[in-house]
């Protein structure tokens, strides 16, 4: 039986588009499900890193013993603290996998699972918990009561001590439902598109072949991944419309791919921001330790017998230790609220007293390299600012002057009154900094190549943090370098310009 060419064309057209659209549908499903897995995995990885660091700080702040007994004894406090902080279901187990406490985050209420189950625990696989008992972190997703639940378990260690097992449960049903809606719409669209193309192909197969051959060639190019091909059919009928629809579909696919790329860049930027935050934390904790280390090195000398210095050093070490403790507490609070600028406490600060104290402390370190800090502060000068933050800036700049300055030279500290501002100039002898590099030293993680540093461990965040602090004070910090002299100029608003009364 001879089959007409129009029916051959119709059957072939039907087969090609059916396979193509089904493949596209399956590909879309695969991409959506893989993307969901990646979202859950990245979310749980961030939760793992954050909760582990948070609990370590929690044990330090609460002065808890770092062992499994303390973990079990404080299970309620730990569970509720994690629940309030991360708003996810929290389960605590001992090292053998015995359940200690389980808390649900539904409606933000502290409700134990075993008292009022919002999720049937019997339906949840313990695959992740079994691996956690074997000292491994594991993630498992389950569909429970038509809900997509992710369970992440890991053994919690401090140093070499295994304190217990933490298990986080989070509901990702909203992602699953969103995926289902998207795939349903996508399926309807593909089916509709298939039907339209089938009808068009039947009509066109009656008396049009040449434009379809042209369209067939274009489809082959697109199937190879070449999206630069445009189907240019000049017919002012269904064939021409089909060509236009094909081009629109191709552009939408390209647009969706670009959207996915942009979203990926946003995620990477967020991860970079979090990494920068933890680097800033490291730098801020280093500041009070600089002073403590200076006194400790003097007192550790074999011939040290200065009782007056010992008393002053003990008092100073106690003061800096307290400040360090307060900083740790503040940083924990910052991790919850991310509103650190609100923590600044602006008061009337006596620069003469502040700089005298800082220069005296830092001179101990300077003398170590046969350097000397000279300061010319005769009159009381008052500025408006957060004294602890200003102290951090001055210590950081002086510390850089010592580390990068030439040995057997002096460091000069001098205040200058300019209109409604007070400028503190800190000058030292050092290698010149190229003009095109001066602004870059205030960028995060930037280090000058070839610049001699007397100490190791600089992360390139110091001046970046100093500039942020000064701009929070409505001031600024700048740097000049010429003829072997480096001058840092710190600009601070004076107290009088705010109309305050002593």
Secondary structure, DSSP 8 states (H G I E B T S, - for coil): ----HHHHHHHHHHHHHHHHHHHHHHHHHHHHHHHHHHHHHHHHHHHHHHHHHHHHHHHHHTT--SSHHHHHHTHHHHHHHHHHHH-SEEEEE-TT--EEEEEE-GGG--EETTTS-SS-GGGS--HHHHHHHTT--EEEEEEETTEEEEEEEEEEEETTEEEEEEEEEEE-HHHHHHHHHHHHHHHHHHHHHHHHHHHHHHHHHHH--HHHHHHHHHHHHHHTT-TT-------SSHHHHHHHHHHHHHHHHHHHHHHHHHHHHHHHHHHHHHHHHHHHHHHHHHHHHHHHHHHHHHHTSTT---HHHHHHHHHHHHHHHHHHHHHHHHHHHHHHH--GGGG---EEEEHHHHHHHHHHHHHHHHHHTT-EEEEE--S--EEEE-HHHHHHHHHHHHHHHHHHS-TT-EEEEEEEEETTEEEEEEEEE-----HHHHGGGGSTT---TT---SSS---S-HHHHHHHHHHHTT-EEEEEEETTEEEEEEEEEBSGGGT---
